[in-house]
Amino acid sequence: MFVVEVGAILTLLFIVQAVWGKVDSQLPITYFIALDVWLFLTVLFANFATALAEARVRPRPIRLGGRGMTRWPIF
């Protein structure tokens, strides 16, 4: 995910340079804008999915032996 974030930042910097007229490119600026939107949406969705997965995990007690004793896991 770090690579996607770095790619999104680099394409954003390229877009800013292209808007100021400092970069000559064979591709239109709309391609880089669409690519940047796609990369930022990927990062946003991945962060949301990770947060959702971490929120669903609950510590469950571990049963010990036959006496019905339980203990909570220590992480």
C-alpha positions as CSV (number, residue, x, y, z in Angstrom):
1,M,0.0,0.0,0.0
2,F,3.0,2.3,0.6
3,V,3.9,2.0,-3.1
4,V,0.4,3.1,-4.1
5,E,0.6,6.1,-1.8
6,V,4.0,7.1,-3.2
7,G,2.7,6.7,-6.8
8,A,-0.3,8.8,-6.0
9,I,1.9,11.6,-4.6
10,L,4.3,11.4,-7.5
11,T,1.5,11.7,-10.1
12,L,0.0,14.6,-8.1
13,L,3.3,16.4,-8.3
14,F,3.5,15.7,-12.0
15,I,0.0,17.1,-12.5
16,V,1.0,20.3,-10.6
17,Q,4.1,20.7,-12.8
18,A,2.1,20.1,-15.9
19,V,-0.5,22.7,-14.9
20,W,2.3,25.2,-14.5
21,G,3.7,24.3,-17.9
22,K,7.0,23.0,-16.7
23,V,6.6,19.4,-18.2
24,D,6.2,18.3,-21.7
25,S,4.4,15.0,-22.0
26,Q,3.1,12.8,-24.8
27,L,0.0,11.9,-22.7
28,P,-2.8,14.3,-22.0
29,I,-3.1,15.7,-18.5
30,T,-6.6,14.1,-18.1
31,Y,-4.9,10.7,-18.1
32,F,-2.8,11.6,-15.1
33,I,-5.7,13.2,-13.3
34,A,-7.8,10.0,-13.8
35,L,-4.8,7.9,-12.7
36,D,-4.3,10.0,-9.6
37,V,-8.0,9.7,-8.7
38,W,-7.8,6.0,-9.1
39,L,-4.8,5.7,-6.9
40,F,-6.2,7.9,-4.2
41,L,-9.5,5.9,-4.2
42,T,-7.4,2.7,-3.9
43,V,-5.6,4.0,-0.8
44,L,-8.9,5.2,0.7
45,F,-10.6,1.9,0.1
46,A,-7.7,-0.1,1.5
47,N,-7.5,2.0,4.6
48,F,-11.3,1.6,5.1
49,A,-11.1,-2.2,4.6
50,T,-8.2,-2.5,7.1
51,A,-10.0,-0.5,9.7
52,L,-13.2,-2.5,9.2
53,A,-11.3,-5.8,9.5
54,E,-9.5,-4.6,12.7
55,A,-12.8,-3.5,14.2
56,R,-14.4,-6.9,13.7
57,V,-11.7,-8.8,15.6
58,R,-12.7,-9.4,19.2
59,P,-10.6,-11.1,21.8
60,R,-12.3,-14.4,22.8
61,P,-11.6,-16.3,26.0
62,I,-9.6,-19.5,25.8
63,R,-11.0,-22.5,27.7
64,L,-8.5,-24.3,30.0
65,G,-8.9,-27.9,30.9
66,G,-12.2,-29.5,32.0
67,R,-12.9,-27.2,35.0
68,G,-14.5,-24.5,32.9
69,M,-11.7,-22.1,33.7
70,T,-11.2,-19.4,31.0
71,R,-8.5,-16.8,30.5
72,W,-8.3,-13.9,28.1
73,P,-5.5,-14.0,25.5
74,I,-2.7,-11.4,26.0
75,F,-1.4,-9.8,22.8
